[in-house]
């Protein structure tokens, strides 16, 4: 018996322009209202995932920031990984030296 369906958001759940087809919304709502838990997974922030969950009309478990933050549908945080600010600055400096766009870091 399936208890949870986890799905990536960008370019999987959404089209390249960020839209979600109404048939996809209906299919996800059918799962949700039949007792299947939904987990939305993304590199997005929690706020970005919240906006998709609201669009879907569901309360979803969330795996955000490439897995750094995980919370339940009831907004109970299970994991939050952080990085020391000095290390983050060093990584940013390396990216700048390599002329690496911030969205690729």
N, C-alpha and C positions, 0 to 999 in steps of 0.2 A: 504494500500500500504506500503510495506517495504521500509524504507529509510536508515536504518543502520543495519549492522550485526556486533555484537561484538563477538570476539572469544579469548579464552585463547590460549597461544602459546604452552607451554611445556606439552607434553604428551596428548595434545588435538589436536592441529593443527599439531604437530610434533609427530613422533614415539619416543619410548624410547631412541633411539640412536641420536635423534635430526634431523632426515631427514624429509622432507616434500614430500609426494607422488606427482608425476606430475599431477595426476587427481585432487588432492586437489588444487594445484596451478591453474590449468585451471578453476576449479569451482569458486574460489575466483576472478580470473581475469574476468570471465564472469559477476559476480555480479558487480564488480567495473566499468567495461566498459559499463554496462547498467545503470549507474548512482546511484548505491547503495553505500553508504559510508561504509567503513570498519574500525572497531576499533580493534586494537590489544592490548590485555590485558595480563600483565605478572608481575611477580616479578622481571624480568630482568630490567636492566638500559635502558635508552633511546637508547643508542648505540646498545644494544642487540636487541631491537625492530626494530630499523632502519635497521639492517642487515636482519631481516626477511622480512620487507617491500620491501627492495631492491631485495631480492630473489623472492618475489612474483611479482615484477615489478609494484608496486602500491604506491600511497601516502596514508598512513593510519593515522587515528586518533590514539593516543597512550595513554594508561594508564599504567604507569611504576612504578617500585619500590612499588608493592602492593598497588597502588592507590595514592602514595604520589606525583606523578607528572602526570598531565594530560595536553596533548597538542593536538591541532587540526592538521589535515593533512597539513595545511599551516605553521606548526611549531609555532603557537601562543599558548603560555603557558596560560592555564586556572587555574591551581592550582599547587602549590609547597609547600608541608608541610615539615617542618624541625623540628629537635629536638635539644635542647640545648646540646652543646658538653659535659658539665659536667654530664648531665643526661645520655647521650650515654655512657660515660665512666663508670658510675655506673652500667648500664645495662651490659656492657661487663665484669665488675668485677664479678657480680653475675653469669654470664655465666661461667666464669673461675672457680669460686668456685664450681659450680655444675658440672664442667667438660662437659659443653654443647658445642658441635661443633658449630663453628661460623655460618655455613650455616643453623642452626636451630634457630638462634636468630632472 
